[in-house]
Amino acid sequence: MILKILNDTEEKYYQKIGKNFYVSNSENNIKITVNSNTYRVITADRIKNKS
């Protein structure tokens, strides 16, 4: 599931800060943090809707 979200997310939603990549996908309401050296998923957080 995470791989599908990463593949479906446009590159403009990938952000590299320090040693991590941050990927935001509002369609699936998820933010994924990936280590840029090992490519391991560190966290997968739900994005709360601002309703």
C-alpha positions, 0 to 999 in steps of 0.5 A: 500500500505504501509503495502504491502511494509513493508511486502515485504521488507527484514529485512536487509533493516530495520534499527533502529536508536533512536526511529524510524525504517527506511525502504528502498525499492529500488524496489518501490523507497520509504523510510518509517520512523516508530515510534518504540513506536507507530508504526505510519508512520511518513514519506514516501519519494521517493528515487531518482534514481541516473541516 
